[in-house]
């Protein structure tokens, strides 16, 4: 767990969880004796006040020069939302004063995610469509088979 103190934009404490992989990555970083910061400026031995140069270097090395910090924040928030995290919880880790702000900016889902969720609802929450189609065929219900054929035609022509 990382705790951000009163140095945040809202001047409020914020608790942000770290995965085991993130904690392991932090432990591999070189430490500077008597420096309390994980990320520090090697020239000054103090915290970073402007990390523009390391960020630009990281973007170039990753071959994604257009990547911005806000893109990482957006991806983090949308991934949490798509994984069914509550908007209130996402609001807390992002430090928003209002859940409405979180919803306005980060309750955007990828088209693929939305389509998969809708398919699960249409399938009656039964997982993958293939097994459902097989069950319908085994039931022999003529109207269900007709709907299934019509849906396949729509997907093929759409």
C-alpha positions in Angstrom: 0.0 0.0 0.0 1.3 3.4 -0.9 0.2 6.4 1.1 0.3 9.8 -0.4 0.4 12.6 2.2 -0.6 16.2 2.2 1.5 16.8 -0.9 -1.4 15.7 -3.1 -3.4 18.1 -5.2 -6.4 17.9 -2.8 -4.1 18.1 0.3 -5.7 14.8 1.5 -4.1 11.5 2.3 -4.6 8.9 -0.3 -4.1 5.1 -0.1 -3.2 3.3 -3.3 -2.7 -0.5 -3.3 0.3 -2.0 -5.1 0.4 -5.5 -6.5 3.1 -8.0 -5.5 4.8 -7.5 -8.9 4.9 -3.7 -8.3 6.3 -4.2 -4.8 9.0 -6.5 -6.2 9.9 -4.0 -8.9 10.2 -1.2 -6.3 12.5 -3.5 -4.3 14.9 -3.9 -7.3 15.5 -0.1 -7.5 18.7 1.3 -6.2 18.4 2.9 -2.8 20.2 6.1 -1.7 21.4 5.9 1.9 19.4 8.3 4.2 17.0 9.2 1.4 13.3 8.4 2.3 12.1 8.6 -1.3 11.7 5.6 -3.6 12.1 7.7 -6.7 14.8 10.4 -6.2 16.9 12.7 -8.3 20.3 11.1 -8.4 21.9 14.6 -8.8 20.4 16.1 -5.7 19.6 13.0 -3.6 16.2 14.4 -2.9 12.7 13.8 -4.4 11.9 14.6 -8.0 10.3 18.0 -8.5 10.2 17.6 -12.2 10.6 14.2 -13.8 10.1 15.3 -17.4 13.5 14.1 -18.6 13.2 10.5 -17.1 9.7 10.3 -18.4 10.7 11.4 -22.0 13.5 8.8 -21.9 11.2 6.0 -20.7 8.7 6.9 -23.5 11.5 6.7 -26.1 12.9 3.5 -24.8 9.4 1.9 -24.7 8.9 3.1 -28.3 5.6 4.9 -27.3 6.7 8.5 -27.6 3.2 9.9 -27.5 2.3 8.2 -24.2 1.3 10.7 -21.4 1.0 10.2 -17.7 -2.7 10.9 -17.9 -3.0 7.9 -20.4 -1.7 5.6 -17.6 -4.1 7.1 -15.1 -7.0 6.6 -17.5 -6.0 3.1 -18.4 -5.7 2.3 -14.6 -9.2 3.7 -13.9 -10.9 2.1 -16.9 -9.3 -1.3 -16.1 -10.6 -1.1 -12.5 -14.1 -0.2 -13.8 -14.1 -3.0 -16.4 -13.1 -5.4 -13.6 -16.2 -4.4 -11.6 -14.5 -2.2 -9.1 -17.0 0.2 -7.5 -16.9 3.8 -8.8 -16.6 4.9 -5.2 -13.4 2.8 -4.7 -11.9 4.2 -8.0 -12.8 7.7 -6.8 -10.9 7.1 -3.6 -7.6 5.8 -5.2 -7.7 8.6 -7.8 -8.3 11.2 -5.2 -11.5 12.8 -6.7 -13.7 14.8 -4.4 -16.8 13.6 -6.1 -17.8 10.2 -7.6 -19.4 12.2 -10.4 -16.0 13.4 -11.5 -14.8 9.8 -11.6 -17.8 8.6 -13.6 -17.5 11.5 -16.1 -13.9 10.9 -16.9 -13.3 7.2 -16.3 -16.5 5.2 -16.7 -15.6 4.6 -20.3 -15.4 1.0 -21.3 -13.7 -0.4 -24.4 -16.2 -1.4 -27.1 -15.0 -5.0 -26.8 -15.6 -5.0 -23.1 -19.1 -3.6 -23.5 -20.0 -6.1 -26.3 -18.8 -9.0 -24.1 -20.9 -7.8 -21.1 -24.0 -7.5 -23.4 -23.4 -10.9 -24.8 -23.3 -12.4 -21.3 -26.6 -10.7 -20.5 -28.2 -12.0 -23.8 -26.8 -15.4 -23.1 -28.5 -15.4 -19.7 -25.3 -15.2 -17.9 -24.2 -18.6 -19.1 -20.6 -17.9 -20.2 -19.5 -18.6 -23.7 -22.1 -18.5 -26.5 -20.8 -21.7 -28.2 -22.0 -24.0 -25.4 -25.4 -22.2 -25.3 -25.9 -22.7 -29.0 -25.1 -26.4 -28.6 -27.7 -26.8 -25.9 -30.3 -25.1 -28.1 -29.6 -27.4 -30.9 -29.9 -30.4 -28.6 -33.3 -29.1 -27.4 -34.5 -29.1 -31.0 -36.7 -26.0 -30.4 -37.5 -24.7 -33.9 -38.1 -21.0 -32.9 -34.7 -20.9 -31.0 -32.9 -22.4 -34.1 -34.6 -19.8 -36.3 -33.5 -16.9 -34.1 -30.0 -18.4 -34.0 -29.8 -18.6 -37.8 -31.1 -15.0 -38.1 -28.6 -13.7 -35.6 -25.7 -15.4 -37.5 -26.9 -13.8 -40.8 -27.0 -10.4 -39.1 -23.4 -10.8 -37.8 -22.2 -12.0 -41.2 -23.8 -9.1 -43.0 -23.2 -6.5 -40.4 
